[in-house]
């Protein structure tokens, strides 16, 4: 089963590019869920959500819709004295879990999360604190791409996030690898000029994919779907709704 969606849905610059002008903001997710069957919730990275907020999101989506919930930044970027955050995070997810709409938790670690034993041990602690909840790990530093890491992820039942991003030194190259029952791909865009230096965060993801670029991923996605029970494809090039077009193109190509 392959699920398609975007990284987030609540963007004001999508009005006119995806959402009809005049559509109330409270109806955006309802409208989104008519076309997509999954959504990556990124707001949880910046602030722990209220259970009532996630319950409202669950109620606006139909049967079979799944959410990927991004781990809070205190869980992935700070990593010191943060055990209470894990407990609060899990409590907040209860409405999504009880509704059967949790696809997985996405743990995106920063580029500065280097390959070393201390950080590797933290991944084990991360898994332990989340118990049986499905987790996918996104590395930003290519030094983690080692056979022994992939083998360890499989033993821990931790998924691996495949990415399409600029071809810059020590960033992850495009590859298809599944280390759990979940396959996962994020399309970040290839805006190499703005990846490290930008005035606004959205500039990093300001990129429109062409058919030939997305076509490179067809055999990789097919490989992932053959290895995993569920495969999530999310587009993160969200500026002005470019992510919507990315997923629309991919769906047509895969169909």
Secondary structure, 3 states (H helix, E strand, C coil): CEEEEEECCCCHHHECCCECCCCCHHHHHHHHHCCCCEEEECHHHHCCCCHHHHHHHHHCCCCCCEEEEECCHHHHHHCCCCHHHHHHHHHHCHHHHHCCCEEEEEEECCCCCCCCHHHHHHHHHHHHHHCCCCEEEECCCHHHCCHHHHHHHHHHCCEEEEEECCCCCCCCCCCCCCCCCEEEEEECCCCHHHHCCCCCHHHHHCCCCCHHHHHCCHHHHHHHHHHCCEEEEEECCCHHHHHHHHHHHHHHHHC
